[in-house]
Amino acid sequence: MKMAVLVVALLLAGCVNTRPPPTSDRDSTTSGAASYSRDTTDCEREAALAGAGDKAQAFAKCMRARDHAPKR
């Protein structure tokens, strides 16, 4: 009986997650300017893949989704 408990304990110990959870792309240590620059670059890339007439709209939508209000 003790052997069975030991085997079960060893099997369960092997299932424990020992790695820390992954950090998000948006780290709190990233400065606002660096974050804005990265977001602008990413949105420009997305807009380039949009249709011919939708590039400006795709860029604005992407920036709004990343919490950057359009400049007026």
Summary of the structure (lengths in Angstrom):
residues: 72
radius of gyration: 23.5
end to end distance: 74.5
largest distance: 74.5
contacts: 122
relative contact order: 0.09
helix: 56%
strand: 0%
